[in-house]
């Protein structure tokens, strides 16, 4: 069980103590809530009166898949859960300072009042805190431990450590700080120390080899001491230093709907709902999941009927090896047994669909594997392909596929470059731009592909070249390790390569986040018209970068490892954008950073422990918060964070606990339907759905996030 026995006892005690408080419910219920035939509403009161800013959750198992809708109470403790499908619902209250109330059974059309249950102690209250409040208890090695004076490898810095412990390492795959990770599973047995327990823990499952190589290899095993100290202190009863605030202002206007999809032993990386450029595409249509390394079975959710179906993604050669093992980020077999699944092999994909995008015709384009690692001959040295002549490519671990939902025809597009994220440009050719392309920018001209069916003819790629001689055009260039030549340009390899990809709606340039897993973190601009690139490094005190997006003004927004949302505006640059000094550090004034909410680690000054994986910009006001609002995944905050009018808006998914997303999408189903016709879409994106509330058997959930004008709007 996810809920501990101790918490269960505390909850039972609190419930008994709260019984006399049932009387005030009738007193405050006179503040009327208008309940329609498809709504459930009422009031929530506690011992001191109305409970404002708490969640009311309605869930049913009577629909084709498990369904829940969640709202927040207003200043008077009133709530309204709108537009529920016909079913019997369990309805209960969850909030900071409380433990879960009794689950009442209700049908749409009923007025149901609740008595909130005060947490009997701080430990019971802290059970419901977002993971960040627990994770911020982790001790970070002080500066004196680095540089070879301690157990940490001499080449590593405190910044390297923080990036590893945040969104570039551990929290790049799953949440740390929720109950399942702040405790040690009994199934692992007894250990002499917390550090030894963590050595065993990270060997579990098909990512065990990668986790062990990272922590024990690159970091010399030093993190195990700090992870063990953290869980030892939690086991001894230490609690978070800080307490989360309840939702305020617009945060109380939220309506969250969730559906279970996929299966308990598989995970999803992402989902897609519409065309990023025109969010009315696929209006009211199904959602498509991206299962990445876990399976070839793509889940498809129809939110109108609440039904889940599956499409098995094929590969061109059904005998090809699985997309696991060497060259991939997951192993073929578990290194050691899991506490949940034993030595069972869970992941078995070949298609390895990382994420997907809709085009304007309603077709689904996928970054997916279609064949083995070796590139076809037209990609390699000696080919007459224009891009191969300039820069031949030998291998790629993932390519592109296309699914037409009208016919369910699945097509293979064999790319020479690797793929990861993908976005459509704003040009007449509907060019599809890819990340994960390593030393090159890679693209597919989908107009040519549609006209000819020739994947080789439709694709192209180009190295990243800085205009270091400053003449405004691309010339012969020196290689990355060579010194600058005044008469030539300079080719660069941007660290670990392009990660996020962001076509600009302003000037046709293509932006990437770069230097994620190696090299200098920053953003890179590629100009398809000139073939030239520009790079802009993340300035101190910020550090590290992961996912990012661009707004309609051409401003780039990105999740930074330092616990900040960063933005880069090229228009603010004062120094020349080309020439021998334009190599990354020439425009710090273009950057603005905003600290994420939530507690920080002690000893680091003012900071947030938040470890955001990705940032997406709501260019078209699909959320209701406004146009060009950047929204980051709050991977330790159980949801998302939006920056609206210079202030952070917290979007928490309070149930099940431990929501963790790797991306989000927006769709407008009906532009004339007000808040009900638009919303954000996302899914649990962590690799371990069994670590969230509910434990083994829990499934990923697709979520729809909407903002109404006020907490009682219908």
N, C-alpha and C positions, 0 to 999 in steps of 0.2 A: 504494500500500500504506500502511496505517496505521502499521505498524512500520517505523521508519527503517532504511536500509541499515546505518548505523553500529551500531544496536542489534542488527541481525541478525548482524553480524560479532562483536560482543561476546558475543552469546548462543552462537554457534558455538564461540568460544574457551573460554567458560566450560564448555560441555558437554564439550569434550575434556579440560579440566583436571579435571572432576568424575568421569571414568570410574573411577578407582581407588576412589572412594567407594561403588561398588556393593557392595563386600564387607560393610560394616556393615549393609546392609539385611537380610541373612539373620540377623545377630546379633539385631537388635531385633525381627525379625518373630516371635520366639517369644512376645512379649506378644500373646496371641491376640486376634483379632477374629472374632466369629462372623458368618459371611456366609450369609444365606438364599438361596433360589433366585432371588429377584428383586433381590438386593443386589450391590453391588461394594464391597469393603473391603480394608484392608491397612494398611501403615505407610509413613510418609514419614521418611526420615533424610537428614541431610547430613553434612558432614565432622566435625562436632562431636557427632553423635548425633541423637536424635529432633527433628523440626521441629514444634514446637507452634504452634498458631494460624495455620496456613497453609491456603489453600483447595485443595480437590481438586475438579476440574471434570470432569464426564462429559457429552459432547455427541454427538448422533447426527443424521444427515440421513436416516435410514431410515424415519422416521415421516412422516405426512402433512405436517408442518411441522417445521422445525429445532427440536430439543428439547435442553435442557440441565438438569442438576441439579448443585447445588454444595453442599458441606459444608465444615466446618472441622475440623482435626485437634485431638485432645486433648493433654494434657500429655505423653503418651508418643508423640506423632506418629501416633496411630492415627486412622483415619477409617472411616466407614460411609456409603455412599450408598444409601439405602433405596428399595425399591418402584419399580424402573425397568421401563418397558415393554420387552418383548423386542426387542432390536436389538443391533447392534454399536456400541460407544461408543469414542470417543477420550477418554482419561483423562489428565489432566496436573495439575501442581502449580503454583500461583501464590502468591506471598507477599512481604511486605515484606522487603527484603534479598536477594531472590532474583531470578532471571530464570526465565521459564517452563521447566519441565522437558520432557523428551522426551514426546511424546504416545504412550501405549501403547494398544493395541487390546484391548478386553475385552468380555465378555458378562456379563449378570447371573448371579450364582452364583459368580463367580470372585474369588479373593484376589489382589490386584495390589499389590505393593510398589513404592515410588518412591524414586528418589534425587534429592533436592533439588539445585538448581544455584545456587550462591552467585553473586550479582552480582559481576562482575569489577571494577567500580568504582562510584563514587557515581552517575555519570550513568546507567548501566544500571539501577541500583536505582530511581532517581527516575522512570524511565519509567512505573512502575506506581503511583506515588503518586496519590491523588485530586487533582482539579484545584485544590482550595483551596490546596494546598502550593505550587503554581506561581503561582496568582493572587495570593497574599499577597505576592509579590515586587513587585507593582505599587506605584509610588510615588504617594502621595496629596499633592496640593498643600497646603503648610502654610497656617496661618491668614493669614499675611501676603500670600498671593496673592489673597485674596478682598477684597471691598469696593471693587473698582475700581482697586486698585493694580497689578494685573497684566493678563494677557490674558483673564481670566475675567470675564464680564459682572458688573457691580457688584451687581446685585440678588441674585446667587446666593451661598449660604453653603457652607461645607464640608459641612454636613449635606445640603444639596441635591445636592452632588457625590457623596457616598457613596451616597445613595438611588438616584441615576441609575446608578452603577457597580455597584449590587447588585440587589436583587430588584424594584425598581420600573422599572428601565431594561434594561440589557443582559441581565442574568441572569434577567429576567422571561420571556425567550423561549428562551434556550439557554445552555448552560454555557460559561463562559470559563475557560481554564486547562488544558484538555486539549490533547493534542499538536496537533490541527488548528487551534486558535486561538492557541496560544503560538508558532506558526510562521506564516510568510507563504507561501501557495501559489506555486510557481514559475509557474503559469499566468498570474498577474497581471503577470509581467514584472519588470524591474529598476526600482528607485526610488532617488532621491537620499537618502531618509531613511526611517526607520521610520514617521514621521508621515504621509508621502506615501503609503506602502503602506496605511496604515489608512484614509486618505481614500478610496482606491480600493476597499478591501475592503468597507466598509460600504455601498457603492452596489450591491452584488451582489444579484440576485434580487428577488422581489416585496415584500420588506420594505425594500429599499434606500432608497426614498423616505422612509419613516418614520424609519429609522435616521439618514439624512443630515440630515433636518430637525431631529431631536433633538440630535445632536452638533454639527452645524455651525450650526444656527439657535439653539436655546434656550441652548446652552452655548458659542456663539461659536467653535466649532472647537478650543477649548482642550484637550479630552480627547485629541485625536489625538497631541499631543506626548507625553503620558504613556503612551498605548497603544504608540506607536512605541518609546519608550525601553524599555518592558518587553520587547517582542519582540526588540529589538536586543540587549539584555543576555542574553536566553535564547539567541539565535543565537551570541553570543560565548562561550557555555559556562557562564554563571552558573547555579547550581543553587539549589533551595529551601534556606532556612535551617534548616528543621525537618524531622523525619522522623516519619512516622505510626507509632503503636503497632500491634502485631498485635492481633487480637481477643482479648478476655479475658472470663472469667466466662461469663455467659449469652450473650454474643456468639458463643461457640463452639458453642452449641446450635442454630444456625440451619440450616435447610434451604431453599434457594432453588431454585425451578423456573422455567424460562423457555421461552417459545414465540415464535417469529417470527410476526408477523401484520402486516396491512396490506401495503404495497408499498414498494419502495426510494425512490420519488420523492414519497411522501406522509408526513405525520406525524400523530400522534394527540395530542390534548390530554389525554385522560383515559379511564378505563373505569369500568364499574359491574358489581357482582356480586350485590348483595342490597339489601334494604330496610334503611335505616340504623336504623330503630326495632326491627326484628325480623330479625336477620341469618340466620335459618334460611330465609327466603324465597329461592326459586331455588336450593335446596341441590343441589350437584353439577351445577348448570346452566351454560349458556353465559355467557361474558363479552361485553359489548357495548362497543365503542370509540366515542369521540367524535372525529371527524377535524377539527373546527373549520373553518378557512379552506381546508384542503387539498383536500377532495373530498366528494362526496355519498355515497360508498360506505362504509357503516359496516361495519368488520370484526367478525365474530362468531367467538369461539374456543370450541370445545367441549373442555374439558380432559380429558374422559373418553376421547375418541377421538383427541385431538390434531389435530383438523381445523379449518380456517379457512374460513369462508364469508363472503359479503358481501350486504348489503341496501342497495339504492340508495334513499336518502331522497328522497321527492318534495317538491314545493312546490305550492301551490294553483294558481299560474299558471306553467306551464312556460316561458312567454316572458318572465318577469320577468328583470331584470338579475342578473348574478352578484353575490354578496355580497362584492364587492371594490371598491376605489376610494373615492371621497369618502363619508364617513360610516362607513367601516370601517377596520380596522387592518392592511390589506394592500392592495397595489396590483394592478391588473388585469394589468400587464405588468412584467417585470423592468426596473429602472432601468438596470442594467449587467449584462453576462453574469456568471454564476457560474463559479467555478473548477472546479466539478464538473459543471454542467448546461448551461453556455454560456448562450445567450439563450432557452432553452426555458422556456415558461410552465408551471409545475408545478401551481399551485393554480387550481381552477376551480369552486368550490362555489357553490351557491345555498342549500342547507339550513343550512350554517354551524352545525353542532351543537357547542356549546361543552362541555356535559357533561349527564349523564343521571342519573335516580334511579328506583329501583323503588318501587312502592307495595305495600301489603299483599296485593294480589291478583295480584302477579307481573307487573304491567304496567310498561312502561318509559316514563317521562316525560322529554322532552328540551327543553332550551333550544335552540330551532332556529328558523331563519327560515322562515316560511310564505308571505310575500308581500313586496312592496316596502316602502320606507321610510314612505310616507304612511299614517297611521292611518285606519280607517273612520270614517264620520260619527258613530257612537254614542260615540266617544271625545272629540269636539271640542266647542268652544263652541256652545251652542244645543241640545245633546243633552239628553234627559230622563233619561239614565243618572245614578243618584245620585252616583257618583264624579265624572262629567264636570261635573255642575252645580257641584260644589265646586272641582274642579281639572281643567280640560280638558287633554287631551294631543293633540299634533299628529303626532308621528312616533315610530317605534320600529324599531330595526335588527334586532331578533331577538325572536321570540315563543315559542310553546310547541307541541310536538307530542306525540303519544302513540302508542306501538307496543305492540300486544298480541302477545307472542311465540307464543301458542297459534294465532292465525289469521294473524299477520303483517299485520294491518290497521293502517294508519298514519293517524292522525286529526290534523287541523289545529285548533289552538285559537288564535284570533286575539286577541292581547292588545293593549291600548292602550299599555301600558308596555313598555319594553325588558326583556330577560332576560339573565342571565349564569349564575350558579349558582342552584341550586334545592334546596329541602329540604321534606319533609312535616312538618307540625305534629303535635301529640299530641292534637288535639281530635276530637270526634265527626264533624266534617265532612271529615276528612282534608284539611285545607286545605294547598294547595301554596303555599309562600312563595318569592319570587324575589328575586334581587339584579340589579344592572345596571338598576335601575328609575329612576335619576336622582333627581329631586326628591321622589319618593314611595315609600311602601311599597306593594308590589303583591302580590296573592294571587289564587288560584283556589279556589273552593269545589268540590272534586271530587265531593262528594255531589250537589250541585245540578246539576253538569255531567252526571253519570251519569243523573240522573233526567229532565233536560229536554233534554239535548243542546245547550243554548243557552249559547255561550261568553260572550256579552255579559252575560247574567243571572248567570252563575257567577263573574264576576271583579269585583274591586274594587280601589281604590287610595286612598291618603290621604297628604297632605303631612305632613312632620315638624314637629311643633309642641311647643315647650317650655312647660311650665307656669310661666312667669316671674312671673305674678301670685300664684302659690302657693296657689290655692284648691282644688287637687285635681281640677279638671275642665277640659275643653277649652272655651275661650271664643273670641270673636273675637280675631284675632291681627294683629300688625304684620308687615310683610314683612321679609325678611332684611336689607336695607340700612337699615331704619328704626331709630331709637333705641327703647329699651324704653319701654313705656307701663305705668304701675302698674296700670291697670285691664284690660289685655289680656295675651294670651300672645304668643309669638314664634315665627314660622315660620322654620325654618333650611333651608338647602341644605347637606348635609354634604359639602362639598368636591366630589370627583368622584362622589359618590353611594355607595350601598350596594355592597359588593364580596362579601364572604362573608356568607352568611345562615345563622342559627342559631336555630331554634325551641327554646325552653327546655322541657325535660320537667318542670320544677318548677312554673311558674306560668303557662304559656301565652304569656309574652312572646316577642318576636322580636328577636334581636340581630343586628347587622351590624358588620363592620369598615367604617370610612369614612375619607375623606380620604386615599385611597391615592395618586392621581395629582395631586391638587390639594386645597388646604384643609388643615385641621389633622387629623393622624392620630389615630384613636381608635376607640372602640366605641360603638355607638348602640343603645339599647333602645327598642323600639316596643311599646306595650301595646294590643292589639286591643280590649280592653274599654273603654278610655277614649279611645283615639285620641291619647294623649299620648306624647311621646318624651323620652328622657334621653340625654345624650351625655357621654362620659368620655374626655378626651384622654390620649394616651400621655405620661407624664412623663419629663423628662430624668433621667439621661443617655441613656435609650433614645430612639429616634426611628424614625419610619416604621412602616408596618404593611401587611400584605397579607392572606393567607388565614387564617381562624380557624374554631374549632369550640367547642362547649359540652359540659360534662360533666353527669352526672346530678344534680349538686349545684347546677347553675346557674352554675358558674364558667366564664368565657370564656377560651379559650387562643388565642394568635395568633402568627404569625411576624412579628418586628420587623426592620426594615432595619438596625438597629444590631448585628445578630449575636446577637440574644437571642430566646428563647421568652418571651413575656409572658403573664401570666394576670391577669384582672380579676375580683375577687369583690365584688359590690355590697354584700354583708352587712357588709363592713369599713368602709363609708363612715361618717364621723362628722358631716359637715355635712349640712344639709337637702338632700334629693334634688330639691326643686323650689324655686321662688322666683327672685328676680332675680340671685342669685349662682350658681345651678346651671346654668352655661353651658359646662361642659367641664373646667375646672381645679379643681373643688371636691372631688375624691376621689382624690388621688394615693396615699393609703394603701390603696386597693383594688387597686393594681397590685403584682405581684411579677415580677421578671425573672430569667431564668436564662441565662447565657451559653452559646452553642453551643460544641461542641468544635472544634478546628482552629486553625491559626495565624492571627494577625491582621496588619494592615498596620503597618509601622513608623511611629513618630512619633505614634501615636494613643493611647498608653497600653495598658492591658490591653483587648484586643478580639479578636473572631473575625471573619474575613473571610467567614464563612458567609453565604449569601444565600438564606435559605429562602423558598420561594414560598407554601407552604400548610401549615397545621397541622390535623390531624384527631384527634379523641379517640376512643379505643377504649372506648366505653361498656360493651360487653358481653363484653370479654375474648376477642375473636375471634383475637387474636394469641397468647395464652398468656402474655403478660406481666402480665396483671391487668386489672381493670376500671378505667375512667376514666384510662387511661394516654394522655397526649397524645403524638402522633407527628408530627414535622415532616419535610417534605421537606428533605433535605440536598443542595441543588442543586449545590454545589461539592464535596460529600463523596461523590458517586457512590451515593447511597442515601437513608437516613432516619436520624433521631435520635429516640429515645424518652426521655421523662423518667419513670423508674421509681424510686420511693422517694427522690426528690430527686437522683438521679444520672442522667447521660446515658448511654444505651445506643446505640452506633453500629451501624447496620444497613447494611453496605456490600454493594452488588451488584458484585462484582469483575470480572465478565465479562459482556458486552463492556465494556471501559473506557468511562467517560463516561456512565454511567447518570444520567438526569435525569428526575425525575417532577414533575408538577404537582398530584398528588393521590393518594389511596389509599382503599381500601375494605376492609371486613372481612366475612367470611362464616363461618357455622358450618354445615358440611355435615351433620355428625352429632354432636350434643352428647354422645353416649355413646362416641365413638371416640377420646377422648383428644386428643393433639396432632395426630393425623392427620385429625381431623374438623373442624379449624378453621384459619384462616390469613388473612393480609392479601393483597390483590390490588392491583397497580398496573401501569403501563406507562410506557415511555419517553414523555415528554411534550414534548420539545424540538422545535422547528420544523425542525431540521436533522439527521435521523438519519444522514446521510452523514458527519458530523463525528466520529462515535464510532469505536471500534475496528472495523476492517473497511473503513472508508472507503465510497466509493460502492458501492452494492449492499446495504449494511446496511439492515435493516428494523427498525422498532420491535419491541420484545419485551414481551409480557405476562409479569409475574412473580408468583409465588405465594411468600409468605414465611411460614415456619412456625418455631416454636420448640419443640424437643423437650426432655425433661427433662435430657438430657446428650448429649455429642457422639456417642455410640455407640448411642443409643436407637433401637429399631425397633418 
